[in-house]
């Protein structure tokens, strides 16, 4: 029963509590103390009114109206004089200012803690996300969540923090109002509850618009990513304007939802104060002319009611703003849950270095019902250079993804030395892998940072950097640049040719301390002369690393220790280049077609 109540009515509180824990109660406590000091300070107006009304002008009549203040003064032994009342008022408001300062500083601290914790949690889960899940994910939605949605989540938290604080202030002021005039307080509460029904209609439409906004934003991020990634093709084919119209449609949809949210917010702002004044005026008239309550008590009570109702209406307006971001909360919560459920399998045995080699026994891999790897048996000895060849779709890249631990086999065994990969800490293993693909990875940073991945420029690292440049045939190119190794490469290396980007990627892996070097069509974007130079450099690395090469251009794998021919997810032949050429008609035909 309790869990159902919490799930239904305190869902948002529970969401934020998961990140903040005790901190949210400190916020509530500081807000309560702030409200208490403000309430006590305002309460001092009542004895001031009574003193002003006294014919003597010095001390109030002991027969003043009985209330909690009179009882408090009597118990505390405080003389009922103008000086004492003013002194107490000053003290209460000084403490109010002190608690306001402490509360404001702590609010900022808690907001920072929430944002940092949320981002760290999301990044931690994302970094351990299985590659298999990622390749089927909506990239636009992921990017939107990791950037815009996280920022919107902070705004949602700040809105909720204000809602909680406004709620506490309402409670504090209503307690003071009850102490002053219980009947007046009850009437105001009834008016406030009736007022709340007006907002329920607005809340409903705000929530629907919020969820739609998240969906439209995800679509927009996806179209922008594709626009940037495919700009050259769209420009060259004249399709850029047609695609731009699609982006414009997304923009108009997003702004239509934002306009609707703004309109709903404007309604709440417009009706809030008029209704508030109407309720207060009606209750005062009722109390004075029907109930004949003392006007001095009503005036002081009015201060509390006005503040209580002001906080209540502010709370309702803030809640409406908060509902505009509920879609963000749901999106972040769902994504966090999904990536947590799709965490990669991680062993605990730390990988140090390759001792014997890699072994695959009856390895099988499928995407759903589509089987890609159909029972592979393969041994790769330490420091052996092997080449995976075959037609497109034969399973080469999938096998490499399995080797690198990006994918987990459905059946069969994959051993690193004598350890099953499931038992190995993949991070420590992958840290020893160099991976160079046809799709180059270039960061918007300097050449030095691109190759060293932001390593400190110590003398040792600079030496390794220079050696990597030489091995990748980049030394002359870098020396010829005005800023040398400090040259910024731009977004995705926009200022580089395809071959230069590939050589940067190769140099990066050669800089690392690796055991295994994977080259997935790594020289495909290079001109023949540069390809030959780099191929000679790669051949020079034979025996230093375990090298796995995927290549369609067979000239690049002539010197491999072993060539593995794949077809339809199976190994159909393996051996040295010339041996396989003699034993496999299929491979021989491939060699002849490339005129080798």
C-alpha positions in Angstrom: 0.0 0.0 0.0 2.8 2.4 1.0 4.8 1.6 -2.1 1.8 2.2 -4.4 1.1 5.5 -2.7 4.7 6.6 -3.2 4.8 5.4 -6.8 1.6 7.3 -7.6 2.0 10.5 -5.7 5.7 10.9 -4.9 7.1 9.6 -8.1 9.0 12.8 -8.9 10.3 13.1 -5.3 11.6 9.5 -5.5 13.3 10.2 -8.8 15.3 13.1 -7.4 15.9 11.4 -4.0 17.8 8.6 -5.8 20.5 11.2 -6.7 20.3 13.5 -3.7 19.5 11.3 -0.7 19.7 13.2 2.6 20.4 16.5 0.8 16.8 17.0 -0.2 15.8 16.9 3.5 18.4 19.5 4.3 16.9 21.7 1.6 13.4 21.2 3.2 14.8 21.9 6.7 16.5 25.2 5.7 13.4 26.3 3.9 11.3 25.6 6.9 13.7 27.6 9.1 13.6 30.5 6.6 9.8 30.4 6.6 9.6 30.1 10.4 11.8 33.2 10.9 9.7 35.1 8.4 6.5 34.0 10.1 7.7 35.0 13.6 8.8 38.4 12.2 5.5 39.0 10.6 3.7 37.9 13.8 5.2 40.9 15.6 2.9 43.2 13.7 0.0 42.0 15.8 1.4 43.3 19.2 2.5 46.5 17.4 -1.1 47.1 16.2 -2.3 46.4 19.7 0.2 48.8 21.2 -0.7 51.5 18.7 -4.4 51.1 19.5 -3.8 51.4 23.3 -4.9 54.8 24.6 -1.8 55.0 26.9 0.7 54.6 24.0 3.3 52.9 26.2 2.2 49.4 27.1 -0.6 47.4 25.9 -3.6 46.5 27.9 -3.2 43.1 29.6 -6.6 42.3 28.4 -5.5 42.1 24.8 -6.9 39.3 22.6 -5.6 35.9 23.7 -3.4 34.2 21.0 -0.2 32.2 20.8 2.0 35.4 20.9 0.5 36.6 24.2 1.0 33.1 25.6 4.6 33.1 24.3 5.5 36.5 25.8 3.9 35.4 29.1 5.9 32.1 29.3 9.2 33.7 28.2 8.8 36.6 30.7 9.1 39.2 27.9 7.6 42.6 28.8 5.0 43.7 26.4 6.6 47.0 25.2 7.2 48.8 21.9 11.0 48.5 22.2 10.9 44.7 23.0 8.5 44.1 20.1 10.6 46.0 17.6 13.8 44.3 18.9 12.2 40.9 18.5 11.1 41.7 15.0 14.6 42.8 14.0 16.1 39.6 15.5 13.6 37.4 13.6 14.2 39.1 10.3 18.0 39.0 10.8 17.8 35.2 11.3 15.5 35.1 8.2 18.2 36.7 6.1 20.8 34.4 7.5 18.8 31.3 6.7 18.0 32.7 3.3 21.7 33.1 2.6 22.5 29.6 3.8 19.5 28.1 1.9 20.5 29.9 -1.4 24.1 28.7 -1.2 23.0 25.1 -0.4 20.5 25.2 -3.3 23.3 26.1 -5.7 25.5 23.4 -4.2 22.7 20.7 -4.5 21.9 21.8 -8.1 25.6 21.4 -9.0 25.8 18.0 -7.2 22.6 16.8 -9.0 23.9 17.8 -12.5 27.4 16.3 -11.9 26.0 13.1 -10.4 23.5 12.7 -13.2 26.1 13.2 -16.0 28.6 11.0 -14.3 26.0 8.2 -13.8 24.9 8.5 -17.4 28.4 8.6 -18.8 29.4 5.6 -16.7 26.5 3.6 -17.9 27.1 4.7 -21.5 30.8 3.8 -21.4 29.8 0.3 -20.3 27.0 0.0 -22.9 27.2 -3.0 -25.1 28.3 -2.3 -28.7 25.6 -4.6 -29.9 22.9 -2.4 -28.4 24.6 0.8 -29.5 24.7 -0.1 -33.2 20.9 -0.4 -33.3 20.3 2.8 -31.2 18.8 6.0 -32.5 22.0 8.2 -32.7 19.9 11.4 -32.9 18.0 10.5 -29.7 21.3 9.5 -27.9 23.0 12.8 -28.8 19.9 14.8 -27.9 19.7 13.1 -24.5 23.5 13.5 -23.7 23.4 17.3 -24.5 20.0 19.0 -24.5 18.0 16.6 -22.4 20.6 16.6 -19.6 20.5 20.4 -19.4 16.7 20.3 -19.4 16.8 17.8 -16.6 18.7 20.4 -14.5 16.0 22.9 -15.2 13.4 20.3 -14.2 15.3 19.7 -11.0 15.5 23.4 -10.2 11.7 23.8 -10.9 11.0 20.8 -8.6 13.3 22.3 -5.9 11.2 25.5 -6.0 8.0 23.5 -5.8 9.2 21.7 -2.7 10.3 25.0 -1.1 7.1 26.7 -2.0 5.2 23.8 -0.5 7.1 24.1 2.7 6.5 27.8 2.8 2.7 27.3 2.3 2.7 24.9 5.2 4.6 27.3 7.5 2.4 30.3 6.7 -0.8 28.3 7.1 0.4 27.1 10.5 0.9 30.7 11.6 -2.5 31.6 10.0 -4.2 28.9 12.0 -2.5 30.1 15.2 -3.9 33.6 14.5 -7.4 32.8 13.3 -8.3 29.2 12.6 -11.6 30.0 11.0 -10.1 32.4 8.6 -7.4 29.9 7.7 -10.0 27.2 6.9 -11.9 29.5 4.5 -8.7 30.5 2.7 -7.8 26.8 2.3 -11.2 26.0 0.8 -10.7 28.8 -1.7 -7.2 27.6 -2.5 -8.5 24.0 -3.2 -11.1 25.4 -5.5 -8.5 27.4 -7.2 -6.4 24.3 -7.8 -9.1 22.7 -10.0 -8.6 25.5 -12.5 -4.9 24.4 -12.9 -5.6 20.7 -13.4 -6.9 21.3 -16.9 -3.7 23.3 -17.7 -1.5 20.6 -16.2 -3.0 17.9 -18.4 -2.2 19.7 -21.7 1.2 20.8 -20.5 2.2 17.2 -19.8 1.1 16.0 -23.3 3.0 18.9 -25.0 6.2 18.1 -22.9 6.3 14.5 -24.2 5.7 15.6 -27.7 8.6 18.1 -27.4 11.1 15.4 -26.5 10.1 13.3 -29.5 10.4 16.3 -31.9 13.8 17.2 -30.4 15.1 13.7 -30.9 14.0 13.7 -34.6 15.6 17.1 -35.0 19.0 15.9 -33.6 18.9 12.9 -36.0 18.2 15.0 -39.1 21.0 17.4 -38.2 23.5 14.6 -37.6 22.7 13.2 -41.0 22.8 16.6 -42.6 26.4 17.2 -41.4 27.6 13.7 -42.0 26.2 13.6 -45.6 26.8 17.3 -46.5 29.1 16.5 -49.4 26.7 14.1 -51.0 23.7 16.4 -50.5 25.6 19.3 -51.9 27.0 17.5 -54.9 23.6 16.0 -55.9 21.6 19.2 -55.4 19.5 17.5 -52.8 20.6 19.9 -50.0 17.5 22.2 -50.3 15.1 19.3 -50.2 16.8 17.9 -47.1 16.8 21.4 -45.6 13.0 21.5 -46.0 12.8 18.3 -43.8 15.0 20.0 -41.2 12.8 23.1 -41.3 9.7 20.9 -40.8 11.3 19.6 -37.6 12.1 23.1 -36.5 8.6 24.3 -37.0 7.2 21.3 -35.1 9.5 22.0 -32.2 8.6 25.7 -32.1 4.9 24.9 -32.4 5.1 22.8 -29.2 7.2 25.5 -27.5 4.6 28.1 -28.4 1.9 25.9 -26.9 3.8 25.5 -23.7 4.4 29.2 -23.6 0.7 29.9 -24.1 -0.2 27.6 -21.2 2.3 29.3 -19.0 0.9 32.7 -20.0 -2.6 31.5 -18.9 -1.4 30.5 -15.5 0.4 33.8 -15.0 -2.6 35.8 -16.1 -5.2 34.2 -13.9 -3.1 33.6 -10.8 -3.1 37.0 -9.0 -6.7 38.1 -9.9 -8.1 34.8 -8.4 -5.8 35.2 -5.4 -7.1 38.7 -4.7 -10.7 37.6 -5.2 -10.4 34.8 -2.6 -8.7 37.1 -0.1 -11.3 39.9 -0.5 -14.2 37.5 -0.2 -12.9 35.9 3.0 -12.1 39.3 4.6 -15.7 40.5 3.9 -17.1 37.3 5.3 -15.0 37.5 8.5 -15.7 41.2 9.2 -19.4 41.5 8.3 -20.6 38.0 9.0 -18.3 36.6 11.7 -17.4 40.0 13.2 -13.8 39.0 13.8 -11.3 41.7 15.1 -9.8 43.6 12.2 -6.3 43.7 13.8 -6.2 39.9 13.8 -7.5 39.7 10.3 -4.9 42.2 9.0 -2.0 40.1 10.5 -3.6 36.9 9.4 -3.9 38.4 6.0 -0.2 38.8 5.8 0.2 35.1 6.3 -2.6 34.1 4.0 -1.4 36.4 1.3 2.1 34.9 1.5 0.7 31.4 1.7 -1.6 31.9 -1.3 1.2 33.7 -3.2 3.5 30.7 -2.6 0.6 28.3 -3.5 0.0 30.0 -6.8 3.7 30.3 -7.4 3.9 26.6 -6.7 1.1 25.8 -9.1 2.7 28.0 -11.8 6.1 26.4 -11.2 4.5 22.9 -11.3 3.1 23.7 -14.7 6.7 24.7 -15.9 7.9 21.5 -14.3 5.4 19.4 -16.2 6.8 20.9 -19.4 10.0 19.0 -18.6 8.4 15.8 -17.4 9.0 14.4 -20.9 12.7 15.0 -20.4 12.7 13.2 -17.1 10.9 10.2 -18.6 13.3 10.2 -21.5 16.4 10.3 -19.3 15.0 7.7 -16.9 14.0 5.3 -19.8 17.4 5.7 -21.5 19.3 5.2 -18.2 17.3 2.1 -17.5 17.9 0.8 -21.0 21.6 1.3 -21.1 21.8 -0.2 -17.6 20.0 -3.3 -18.7 22.3 -3.5 -21.8 25.6 -3.3 -19.9 28.4 -5.3 -21.6 29.5 -8.5 -20.0 32.6 -7.7 -18.0 35.0 -10.1 -16.4 37.2 -9.4 -13.4 40.6 -10.9 -14.4 42.8 -7.9 -15.4 44.6 -8.4 -18.7 48.3 -7.7 -18.6 49.7 -8.8 -22.0 49.3 -11.5 -24.6 51.4 -14.6 -23.8 50.3 -17.3 -26.2 47.6 -16.0 -28.5 43.9 -16.1 -29.3 41.8 -19.2 -29.8 38.3 -19.6 -31.4 36.4 -22.8 -31.1 33.1 -23.4 -32.9 32.3 -19.6 -32.6 28.8 -18.5 -33.7 27.2 -15.1 -33.7 23.7 -14.0 -34.8 21.7 -10.8 -34.9 18.3 -12.1 -33.9 17.5 -14.9 -36.4 20.2 -13.8 -38.8 23.3 -15.9 -38.3 26.5 -14.1 -39.4 29.3 -16.2 -38.0 28.6 -19.9 -38.5 31.0 -21.9 -36.4 34.6 -20.6 -36.8 37.7 -22.5 -35.5 40.8 -20.4 -35.6 44.1 -20.0 -33.8 46.1 -16.7 -33.8 49.5 -17.0 -32.3 51.2 -14.2 -30.4 52.9 -11.7 -32.8 51.5 -13.5 -35.8 50.2 -11.5 -38.7 47.0 -12.8 -40.2 44.8 -11.4 -43.0 41.1 -11.9 -43.3 39.9 -11.9 -46.9 36.7 -12.6 -48.6 33.7 -11.0 -50.3 31.7 -8.3 -48.7 29.2 -9.8 -46.2 31.4 -12.9 -45.5 31.7 -12.0 -41.8 35.2 -10.4 -41.6 34.3 -7.2 -39.8 32.0 -9.1 -37.4 34.8 -11.5 -36.6 37.1 -8.6 -35.9 34.4 -7.1 -33.6 34.3 -10.4 -31.7 38.1 -10.4 -31.5 38.1 -6.9 -30.0 35.4 -7.8 -27.5 32.9 -5.4 -29.0 30.4 -8.2 -29.6 29.8 -11.3 -27.5 29.4 -14.7 -29.3 26.1 -16.5 -29.0 27.8 -19.9 -28.9 31.3 -21.3 -28.9 34.5 -20.3 -27.1 36.8 -17.4 -27.5 40.0 -17.6 -25.3 42.6 -15.0 -24.7 45.6 -17.2 -23.8 43.8 -19.7 -21.6 41.1 -17.4 -20.3 37.6 -17.2 -21.7 36.9 -13.6 -22.7 33.9 -13.5 -20.4 36.2 -13.7 -17.4 38.6 -11.0 -18.6 38.3 -7.3 -17.8 37.5 -6.0 -21.3 38.7 -2.4 -20.6 42.2 -3.6 -19.7 42.2 -5.9 -22.8 40.9 -3.3 -25.2 43.4 -0.8 -23.9 46.0 -3.0 -25.5 44.3 -3.1 -28.9 45.2 -0.7 -31.7 42.3 -0.3 -34.1 42.5 1.4 -37.5 39.4 1.4 -39.6 38.4 2.7 -43.0 36.2 5.3 -41.3 38.9 7.5 -39.7 38.6 9.0 -36.3 39.8 12.6 -36.1 39.2 14.8 -33.1 38.9 18.6 -33.3 42.3 19.0 -31.6 45.9 19.4 -32.5 47.9 16.8 -34.3 49.8 16.0 -31.1 46.6 15.5 -29.1 45.0 13.5 -31.9 48.0 11.0 -31.9 48.8 10.9 -28.2 45.1 11.3 -27.1 46.0 14.3 -24.9 49.1 12.7 -23.3 51.3 15.0 -21.3 54.1 16.4 -23.5 56.9 14.8 -21.5 60.3 14.1 -23.2 59.4 10.4 -23.4 56.0 11.0 -25.0 57.4 13.5 -27.5 60.0 10.9 -28.5 57.2 8.3 -29.0 55.2 10.9 -30.9 58.1 11.5 -33.3 58.6 7.8 -33.8 54.9 7.3 -34.6 55.1 10.1 -37.2 58.0 8.4 -38.9 56.4 5.0 -38.9 53.2 6.5 -40.4 55.0 8.5 -43.0 53.8 11.8 -41.5 57.0 13.4 -40.3 57.5 15.5 -43.5 53.9 16.5 -43.7 53.8 17.8 -40.0 57.1 19.6 -40.3 55.8 21.4 -43.4 52.9 22.9 -41.5 53.1 26.4 -40.1 52.1 25.3 -36.6 53.6 21.8 -36.8 52.3 19.3 -34.3 50.1 22.1 -32.7 48.1 22.4 -35.9 44.3 22.1 -35.2 42.7 19.5 -37.5 39.1 20.8 -37.4 35.9 18.9 -37.1 36.6 15.3 -38.3 39.8 16.5 -40.0 38.0 18.6 -42.5 41.3 20.2 -43.6 42.9 16.8 -44.3 42.8 14.5 -47.3 41.5 11.0 -46.8 45.1 9.6 -46.9 46.3 12.1 -44.3 43.4 11.2 -42.0 44.3 7.6 -42.3 47.9 8.2 -41.5 46.9 10.2 -38.4 44.9 7.2 -37.3 47.8 4.8 -37.9 50.2 7.0 -36.0 47.8 7.1 -33.1 47.8 3.4 -32.7 51.6 3.1 -33.2 52.0 5.6 -30.3 50.1 3.3 -27.9 51.6 0.5 -26.0 49.6 -2.3 -27.7 49.7 -6.1 -28.1 47.2 -6.4 -31.0 46.9 -4.2 -34.0 43.7 -4.4 -36.1 43.7 -2.8 -39.5 40.2 -2.8 -41.1 40.8 -1.6 -44.6 43.2 0.8 -43.1 45.1 1.7 -46.3 42.0 1.9 -48.6 42.0 5.7 -48.7 45.7 6.1 -49.5 47.4 6.6 -52.8 49.5 3.8 -54.2 52.8 5.3 -53.2 51.8 6.2 -49.6 50.1 2.8 -49.3 53.3 1.1 -50.3 55.3 3.1 -47.8 52.9 2.4 -44.9 52.7 -1.2 -45.9 56.4 -1.5 -45.7 56.2 0.1 -42.2 53.5 -2.4 -41.2 55.6 -5.2 -42.5 58.5 -3.9 -40.4 56.2 -4.3 -37.3 55.8 -8.1 -38.0 56.8 -10.0 -34.9 56.3 -7.0 -32.6 52.6 -7.2 -32.4 49.8 -9.6 -33.2 48.5 -8.0 -36.4 45.0 -8.7 -37.9 44.3 -7.2 -41.3 41.0 -7.0 -43.2 41.8 -6.2 -46.8 40.1 -6.3 -50.2 43.3 -5.2 -51.9 45.3 -8.5 -51.7 48.6 -6.8 -52.5 48.6 -5.5 -48.9 48.5 -8.9 -47.3 51.1 -10.8 -49.4 53.6 -10.9 -46.5 51.1 -12.0 -43.9 52.0 -15.1 -41.9 48.5 -16.5 -42.6 45.7 -15.6 -44.9 42.2 -16.6 -43.8 39.6 -16.9 -46.5 36.0 -16.4 -45.4 32.7 -17.0 -47.1 29.2 -16.8 -45.7 30.3 -16.7 -42.1 32.7 -19.6 -42.4 36.4 -20.1 -42.9 36.8 -21.9 -46.2 40.6 -21.9 -46.4 43.7 -20.6 -44.6 47.5 -20.6 -45.0 50.4 -18.6 -46.3 49.5 -16.4 -49.3 51.1 -18.6 -52.0 50.0 -21.8 -50.2 46.4 -20.7 -50.1 46.6 -19.5 -53.7 47.6 -23.0 -54.8 45.1 -24.8 -52.5 42.0 -22.6 -52.9 40.5 -22.1 -56.4 38.3 -19.3 -54.9 41.3 -17.4 -53.6 43.3 -18.0 -56.7 40.4 -16.4 -58.7 40.5 -13.4 -56.4 44.2 -13.0 -57.0 43.8 -13.2 -60.7 41.0 -10.6 -60.8 43.3 -8.2 -59.0 46.1 -9.0 -61.5 48.6 -10.0 -58.8 
